[in-house]
Amino acid sequence: MKHLEFDGKYAGAILKGKKRATVRLGKRPNLKEGDVVLIHSGGYVLGKAIIERIESKTVGELTDEDAFLDGFSSREELINALKEHYKWVNEDSKAHVVVFRLIEKFDKPVTSSDYAYEGNLPVEIAEKALKYLDLPEEDRKLIELFLKTGSLRKAAYRLGGLNKRYLIRNALRRAYEELRKRGLIEPKV
């Protein structure tokens, strides 16, 4: 399933239906009309949404209507917000207005990192992977480091910095997929 991620300050507006679009700059998002996506905000998966349409234009062509759909009171307010997220904004910047409709709100917030494994906790996956799978040596070392340190963040710092989290996440994702394939773990959400 695809994902649409937002700053945590937008969670309330998304859940109330006030924010029903997002303007993304640069390359067109890898989404199309009809896609069902997970909506992330502030480190949590809030629910599922369907992409209703995507309109490409320049920042100079953005309208008040685009701003209202995105939860802002005016085009000017939208552009100021874009400047907070994208330092290089100008009138000619490519913009993509992604309009979505929330189709399912999760009763209990699920952390974004847990949802990557369909509700299964990374620690649970790591423990089962070490117990039941013949892992490639690199994945085994990464998963052992994750369990030893107790968090993705701490393990990433031991690998050289927070930007190394993807190495551990990828190892956990591969292990999770193999555990699922073998029937050793099931989705929880």
C-alpha positions in Angstrom: 0.0 0.0 0.0 1.2 3.5 -0.8 1.7 6.2 1.8 1.0 9.9 2.1 2.9 11.6 4.9 2.2 14.9 6.6 3.7 17.1 9.3 2.2 16.3 12.7 0.6 19.8 12.9 -1.9 18.7 10.2 -3.3 15.6 11.9 -6.3 17.4 13.5 -7.3 19.1 10.2 -7.0 15.8 8.3 -9.2 13.9 10.8 -11.8 16.7 10.9 -12.0 16.7 7.1 -10.7 20.3 6.9 -7.6 19.2 5.0 -8.6 17.2 2.0 -5.6 17.8 -0.2 -1.9 18.4 -0.2 0.3 20.3 -2.5 3.6 18.6 -3.3 6.4 20.3 -5.2 8.9 18.9 -7.6 8.5 15.4 -9.1 4.9 14.2 -9.4 4.0 11.9 -6.5 3.8 8.2 -7.4 0.1 8.2 -7.0 -2.9 8.0 -9.3 -6.7 8.5 -9.0 -8.3 5.6 -7.1 -5.2 4.6 -5.2 -5.8 3.8 -1.5 -3.1 5.2 0.7 -2.2 5.2 4.4 -2.3 8.7 5.8 0.7 9.4 8.2 1.0 12.5 10.4 3.2 13.1 13.4 4.6 9.6 13.4 1.2 7.9 13.4 -0.9 6.3 10.8 -4.3 8.1 11.1 -6.2 5.9 8.6 -6.8 5.2 4.9 -7.7 7.5 2.1 -8.5 7.3 -1.5 -6.9 9.6 -4.0 -9.7 11.4 -5.9 -7.5 13.4 -8.3 -4.1 14.9 -8.9 -3.7 18.1 -10.8 -0.3 19.4 -11.9 0.5 23.1 -12.3 3.0 25.7 -11.2 3.0 27.4 -7.9 2.0 30.6 -9.8 -1.2 28.8 -10.9 -2.3 27.7 -7.5 -5.7 29.1 -6.5 -7.6 29.9 -3.4 -9.6 26.8 -4.0 -6.4 24.7 -3.9 -5.6 26.4 -0.6 -9.0 25.7 0.9 -8.8 22.0 0.0 -5.4 22.0 1.7 -6.8 23.4 4.9 -5.6 27.0 4.4 -7.6 30.2 4.3 -6.0 31.7 1.2 -3.5 31.1 -1.6 -1.0 33.4 0.2 -1.2 31.3 3.4 -0.7 28.1 1.3 2.4 29.5 -0.4 3.8 30.6 2.9 3.4 27.1 4.2 5.0 25.7 1.1 8.0 28.0 1.8 8.4 26.4 5.2 8.6 22.9 3.7 10.4 23.7 0.5 13.1 26.4 0.7 13.4 26.8 -3.1 9.8 27.8 -3.9 9.2 30.2 -6.7 6.3 30.9 -9.1 7.6 28.5 -11.7 8.1 25.6 -9.3 6.1 22.5 -10.3 3.2 21.8 -8.0 0.9 18.8 -7.7 -2.4 19.1 -5.9 -3.3 15.7 -4.5 -7.0 15.6 -3.5 -7.9 12.7 -1.2 -10.9 11.5 0.9 -10.4 9.8 4.2 -12.3 6.5 4.0 -11.2 4.9 7.3 -10.0 6.5 10.6 -8.1 4.1 12.9 -9.7 4.0 16.3 -6.4 3.5 18.0 -3.4 5.3 16.5 -0.7 3.1 15.0 2.8 4.3 15.0 4.1 4.7 11.4 7.1 2.5 12.1 4.8 -0.3 13.4 2.5 -0.1 10.4 5.4 -0.8 8.1 5.0 -4.4 9.4 1.1 -4.5 9.4 0.8 -3.8 13.1 3.5 -6.3 14.2 6.1 -4.8 16.5 9.7 -4.6 15.1 11.0 -6.3 18.3 8.7 -9.2 17.7 9.7 -9.6 14.1 13.4 -9.4 15.0 13.1 -12.1 17.7 11.2 -14.4 15.4 13.5 -13.8 12.5 16.6 -14.7 14.6 14.8 -17.8 16.0 13.2 -19.2 12.8 15.0 -17.8 9.7 18.4 -18.5 8.2 19.1 -14.8 7.6 21.8 -13.4 5.4 24.8 -12.4 7.6 24.3 -8.7 7.1 20.6 -8.8 8.0 21.4 -11.0 11.1 24.0 -8.4 12.3 21.6 -5.5 11.8 18.7 -7.2 13.5 21.0 -8.3 16.4 22.2 -4.7 16.8 18.6 -3.4 16.8 17.7 -5.9 19.6 20.8 -5.1 21.6 20.3 -1.4 21.5 16.6 -1.5 21.9 15.6 1.0 19.2 16.1 1.8 15.5 17.4 5.2 16.5 20.2 3.9 18.8 21.1 1.2 16.3 21.4 3.7 13.5 23.7 5.9 15.6 25.9 2.9 16.2 26.0 2.5 12.4 27.1 6.1 11.8 24.0 8.3 12.1 20.2 8.5 12.0 20.3 8.4 8.3 21.3 4.7 8.6 17.9 3.7 10.0 16.9 2.5 6.5 19.4 -0.3 6.7 17.7 -1.8 9.8 14.2 -1.1 8.4 15.1 -2.9 5.2 16.5 -5.9 7.1 13.3 -6.0 9.3 11.1 -5.7 6.2 12.8 -8.6 4.5 12.6 -10.7 7.6 8.9 -9.8 8.0 8.1 -10.8 4.4 9.9 -14.1 4.9 8.1 -14.8 8.2 4.7 -14.1 6.5 5.5 -16.3 3.6 6.3 -19.1 6.0 3.1 -18.5 8.0 5.1 -17.6 11.1 3.5 -14.2 11.6 0.2 -12.6 10.5 -0.9 -9.0 9.9 -2.5 -7.4 13.0 -4.1 -4.5 11.3 
